[in-house]
């Protein structure tokens, strides 16, 4: 299974599309291999749309016609997009040609643009909606596996400083997700997953949704497996000049959500943070700054 090489571009453009174009775009995101292999008419038939809608989608994305859109997906299918080994060859060739400094600069330039896009008005609206969901939940189960683990852990850690509602689905001996069996309506699951998606994350999200738990998904496009289960989805870019996808935008969104929740909780957060500060001080958790002329 390949991913659409246009997944971030399409996801970013979705809000401005008409209903028909959105339907076509979501089908392309969900069935990129069909885009590569099927004729425009057959693809439109399976999507239950008119063939002209597929042409309009391609033109909306900046292509002259549908054939260019299909050719791009066919090329992605030929080279494969789920593994890291092929990508490191591309990176190594670019790095050898342009040098280490250039690769580092390319990485930073890419992330600079991605971070700027996180401030778009529709993204800000999504953060506010998500923060309201988090604040209203009885318990917040945090799930992220493999590269997504650190993002889920970070949100859990910050939320744990201001209360005891956050539950990290992590543990030894394969028992990490067992606490999800206690989840019920009124709870929510904050789930992070980006390509290549981890099957266990989708299975757990599906289980939680079946128990009436609202899903807040942090993923890489609007047709991602988590997004189909979510009450609210925040889409972040993961494209990178490196062979490995970037998680920096996802980290930033997690920090924004934690800050919004803390600010909205007001008195509750202040009381919890005072207790946290007292606990840290009692156990000398953090090194105290040196004063005067003492050398470190």
N, C-alpha and C positions, 0 to 999 in steps of 0.2 A: 504494500500500500504506500503510495507516495503522498506527499502534501502538495497542495497547490503552491507553485512558486510565487503566486500573487496573493497569498493569504493575508498578509498585513495590509497591502494596498487595498484589497477588496474590503477588508474589515473596517478600515479607516473611512472608506467611501460609502459604506452602507447607510448611515443616517441620512445622507443627502439624496438617496435614490428613491425613485417611485416604488410603489408596492410591487409592481411587476418585475422591475429590475432587482429589487431585493430578493424576490423569490428565485430569480435566475442566479444571482450572486451566491446565495446560500446553497443552492444545488451544486454550483461549481466548487465551492469550498468543501462540501460534504462528499463529492464524487470526482476528485481530480483525475483519477485514473480513467473514468469514463470520458472526461473531456479530451484526454489524450488519444483514446482509441475509437470513439464513436463519431459518426457524422453529426453535423449540427442538427439535422432534422430528427435523428434518432435520440440525441441528447435532449432536445426540446420535448419530444414525445414522452420520454421517461420523466421529465420534470413537470409534465402537464402544462407546457407553455407553448406559445407560438415561436417558430424558428426565428422570426424577426426580432424577438425579444433578446435572443442570444447575440444577434448582431449589434443591437443597441447597447447591450452590456459591454461588449468588446470595445465599441466606440466610446462609451462613457469612461472606460479605463485608459483611453488614449491610443487604442489600436485602430488601424485602418479598417479592419474587418475581423470576423470571427476566426478566419484561418490563422491569423497571427497568434490569437489566444490559444488555439488548439496546438499549434506548432511549439509554443513555449512549454505547454504541459507535456507534449510528446518528448521533448528534449529532457525534461525533468524525469520522465519515466525511464528513458534510456540510461541515464546516469545514476538514477536512484537518489533518494533524498533522506532516507531514514538512518543511514549509518554514518559514522564519523570518519571512517578510514578514507573514503573517497575525498571527503572535504579537506582532510589534512594535506593531501597531495596538491590540491589547488592552492591552499594557503602557503605551503612550502615553496611552490613555484613563484608565487607573488612576492613572498618574503625574500627569496634569493634575488629576484629581479630588482625590487625596489629598496630592499634593506630593512633592518630591524626597526630603525627609527620611523620609517614610513608606515610600517604595519602598526606600530604603537599609535602613531598619529591617526591612522585610518580608524582604529578601534575607538579612539577618543572622539573623533569627528562623528562617527556613527552614533555613539551613545549621546553625544551632545544634541543631535537632532531628535533622537528618540525621547530624551528627557524634555525637550522643548514641546514635543507633541503631547506630552502628558498634561500640559497646562491648557489644552483646548477646552472651550466652554462645555462641550458634551462630556468630556472626561471629568471636569470638576463636578458636574451634576451627578455623574455616576458615583464619585467618591462620597458625596453627601448622602445619596440614597443608601449606599452600602454602610456608611457609619450609623445611620438611623436603624438599619437592620441589626447591626451588631449591638447597638445600645439596647434595643428592645428584646433581645434574645435572653432566655433564661440561662442557657449555657451555650458556649461557643466552642465547638469541636474544631480543631485546627489540623488539617491534613495536607501533607506534601511529601512525596517520595522522591528519592534520587536527587536530581539537581533542584527540585522544588522544595525539598525538605527544609533548607535553611530559611526560605522565605516564610513558610508556615511557622517554623520555630520562632522566628524573630517577632512575628505578630503576637504569638502566644506569650513570649517572654515579656514584651512591653505591656500587654494587657494584664499579665499576672502581677505587675507592679501596682496596678490601680484596682485590683479586685481578685476574686477567686472564681470567676465564671468561665475562664478559658481552660480548655482541656486539650492537651497535645496528644494526638494519636501516634504515639511512638513508644517503643519498648523493646526489650530483649526477647529472644526465643520465639519470635513471630507472634507475640501477644499485643503488639502495639495498638492494633485497632479494636481490641476487645471492649474497650470502654464505650464504643459506639453502640453496643447492645442496649445501653441504658438511655439512648437518645429517644426523644419523643417530640410530639408537636409542641411548639414553643421554644425549642432549641434550634440552633442553626449550625451548619457546617461550612467553614471557610476552607475551600479546597483549591489547591494550586497544582496545575499540570500544564506542561507545554510539550511540544513535539521534541522527540518521539514520546508519545504518551505512555504512561505506565498503567497497564491494565488494572492493577489492584486499586488504583485511585478511582477509576471509573466505577468499578464494582462496589466499592465502599460508598461512593456518592449515590449510586443507584439504590443501595440498601437504605441509606439515610432518607432519601426522598420517599421511599416506600413507607417509611414510618412517619411521614408528615413533617420531616425536618426541612426547613428552607435551606437552599444551597446558595452560597455566595461564591462564585467561581472567579478565579484569577487565572486567565489562560491567554493563548496567543491568537485566537481568532473566534469570530462570532459563531462559527459552525463547529467548533471543537467539541469533542464528546462531552466534556463537563458542561458546556454552555447549553446543551440540549436538556440538561437536568436542572439548570439553575433558575432561581427566582430573579437573580441579578448577576450579570456578567461584566467584569472589567477586562477589557482586552489590552494586552501590553505587547509591544514589539520584542522580538527575540533575535532578529537578524544580526549577524556579526561577520566581519571580515575573517574572524577566526574560524577554525573547524568546529568550534563549540559555540552553541547559542549563548547569548548574554542573558543573565538574570537580573542585571542592574535595574531596569525599569520596574520589574516586579518587586524588588526590595523597596524601591522608592514608594510605590503604591502602598505596600504594607505599612511603612512608616507614616504615610499620610493618614491612613485609616486609623491607626492607633492614636495619632495626635487628635484627630477629629472626635474620636470616642471620648478621650480623656477630657477634652475641652467641653463637650456637651454634658458630660456627667457632673462637671462642676464640683459641688460640695463632696459628693461621693468619692471622686478621684482624689481630692485634697486630703480627705481623711485617710484613705488607703495609702497614699504616698507618705504621709506622716508616719504611719505604722511601718511602712517599708524602710524609711530612713532610720527609725529607731532600731529596727532589727539589724540593719547593716552596721549601725554604729555600735550596737551591743556586741557584735561578733567581729568587729574590725574587718569587715568584708573588703573595704577599699583602703588603699594606702592613703595616709594623710599627707598633704603637701608640707614640704619643709619650709621653714621661715628663716629670716636673717641671712647670715653668711655661711650657713651649713652647706656642704657640698653633697651632691647626690652620689 
